[in-house]
Amino acid sequence: MKFKDVLKTKTPGVRNSLRLVDEDLGAKRMSVRLTEYEPRAVHKHYHYHEKRETVYIALEGNATLKLNGIEHQLKPNTVVFIPPGDKHAVTRVGEEGFKMLEITSPLSSKDIIYVQE
């Protein structure tokens, strides 16, 4: 499979979200996405998952991750593990944009609960 062949999804402030591994490719317990954020994007999608574990691997650019009320800087080679129940959101993106791998398990697009910051 090549990046050009994978399904892309689009949300405000996100340039591309490439679904590299998911249920459409036969995965039963995990997903992998390559997400590219627009430069200077601001997000307010603070949320948590009841069962899902998430790993962020920062590849390019800079962004701010709000995790349980504390802001952390994401830059290339940063790896973050987010267990179930931890509230999180990529809230601000740097001047050059931001690119990361997002790995989640188990698969469930319904396991997301949005909360007020």
N, C-alpha and C positions, 0 to 999 in steps of 0.2 A: 504494500500500500504506500502511496505517496501523499504528502500533505495536500496536494491539489485535488486528490480524490476523496478526501474525507468530508463529512457533513459539517457545514459551518452554521453557527447560530449567531444572531445579532441581538444585543441589548444596548440601551443607551449608554454611551461612554465606553463601550467595548468595541474595538475595531473588528476583531474576529475571535470566535471561540471555536476551535477545531476539535471535534470529537474523535480522538485517536483510538480509544478503546471504550466500548460500551455494549449495552445489550444488543444493539443492531449488528455487532460483530461477533456475537456469541458469548460475551462476558456474562457471568452469572453473579459475581460478587464485587466487581470493582469497575471504576471508570477512570480514564485518563483524558484530560483536556489540555490543549495548549491555548492559553488565553492571552490576547494582546489588547491592552487598554489604550484608549486615546490619550494623547498628551493633555495634561492638566485636568483630566476627568475628576469629578467629585461624585461620590456615591453615598447613599444613605440606606443601604440595604442590610442593616445590622440584623443578624439572625443567629440561630443555632440549629443543631440537628439532634434529635433524640437518640439515634442509633449510629449515625454515620461518623466515621473517622475521616479526616482530611489531612493531606500533606500538600503544602505549597513549596515549590522549588522555584526561586526567583532566577530568571535567566538574563534579562536585559532591563535597563532603566531603573527607576526608583519609584517606590510607592509607600504609603502609610497603611499599616494594618492595625485596626482597632480590635484588640483581643481582650475580652472581659473588662472593658473600660479603660485599658491602658494602650497607648499608641506605641507601635514598634515600626522601625524603618526596615523596609524590604529593599535589598539591593542584590546584584548578581551573586550567586552562590549561597544565598540565605535559604535555609530549609526550616520550615515551621510545621510542627505536628499539632493538629487541632482535634482533641478528643470530643466525643459526644457531650453536649451540654454547654460547651464553651461558646460564648457569644462572640461573633466576629464579623468583620467586613473590611475589604480593601476600600478605604475611604477617600484617599487623595492620591493622585498620580503625578509624577514629576514632569518636567518640561519636555522630555524626550519620549514619553510614553512608558509603558511597562509591559513586560512579557514574562509569563510564568507557566509552569506545569502545575496542574491541579489533579491530584490523585485521590479518589474517594472510594470508601468501602463501608458498608455494603451498598449496592446499587439501589437507589430509590429517589426518584425525582420529587416524591411527595413528602420526604422527611426534611422539611424546612419550616421553621417557625420564626416569623419576623417579630422584632421587639423594638420598643422605643429606646433611644440612646440615653 
